[in-house]
Amino acid sequence: MNPTQQNLIAVGIFSVVHHVSDTLVRKLPRTDDAFTLPGNLQAIRNEATIYALLGENPRIVRCLSIGKTLDHVDLEFYPHGTLMNYIQTYKESISDASRIRWARQIIEAVALVHDKGIVHADLALRQFFLDSDLNVRLGDFGASGYPGQEALGMEGASHCLPRNPDELNTFVSDLFALGSTLYELGLGETPYRGLDDDLIENLYAKGDFPLVDGVFYGSIIMGCWRCEFPSAKHVLLGFEKLF
């Protein structure tokens, strides 16, 4: 089946996603604006290159094929959708054990991409998918950077390390966003939900972060926000000491 308007299931900043078969989605650059088209094409090339760098791994969305000119990627379709949507749908019935397992897998995924020199640049719970065994897989690398290619994107305010907007994304900014992602998992909502972006940025810049009372791994979240971990591997080590 070819991509059509009827099987279009998602439209992002850089790309569109078509559900072209029971097991496969195809990600293509957006072509509706000539001005943004070069950046959209670069985002798909980024994604294709990064999936090739990462290879197959149980913590990463499975890439089934890449266009010969890096003009699209074919990815495994995950009927359970994103972890964000799953949490919102089944919030009341999700066990603590499941949240702890997913938190570990999220950290493992970030440690894996960092080990390959990749900066995700837009970490959030919506970027993690649940496979058929309800295990976490990280995807959506269109805005990401890798050796020789700067990241194209920047996190939303609730996940963004306070910094000059002209500064490049780094492993450090990814770890800050990891803290906000783990907050989403534990609390079922983004940090400071309902506040405008400028206010969130000002609070973060002053070191004022949301409370994490009641979250088993709250100290890990705070450590990410306060830039206390030198790497994602250290985040994982800290998490393993708790559980």
HELIX and SHEET records of a PDB file:
HELIX    1   1 LEU A   37  LEU A   54  1                                  18    
HELIX    2   2 LEU A   83  TYR A   90  1                                   8    
HELIX    3   3 LYS A   91  SER A   93  5                                   3    
HELIX    4   4 ASP A   96  ASP A  115  1                                  20    
HELIX    5   5 LEU A  125  GLN A  127  5                                   3    
HELIX    6   6 ALA A  157  HIS A  159  5                                   3    
HELIX    7   7 PHE A  171  LEU A  187  1                                  17    
HELIX    8   8 ASP A  197  ALA A  205  1                                   9    
HELIX    9   9 GLY A  218  TRP A  225  1                                   8    
HELIX   10  10 ALA A  232  LEU A  242  1                                  11    
SHEET    1   A 5 LEU A   8  VAL A  11  0                                        
SHEET    2   A 5 SER A  15  SER A  21 -1                                        
SHEET    3   A 5 LEU A  24  PRO A  29 -1                                        
SHEET    4   A 5 VAL A  73  GLU A  76 -1                                        
SHEET    5   A 5 CYS A  63  ILE A  66 -1                                        
SHEET    1   B 2 PHE A 128  LEU A 130  0                                        
SHEET    2   B 2 VAL A 136  LEU A 138 -1                                        
END                                                                             
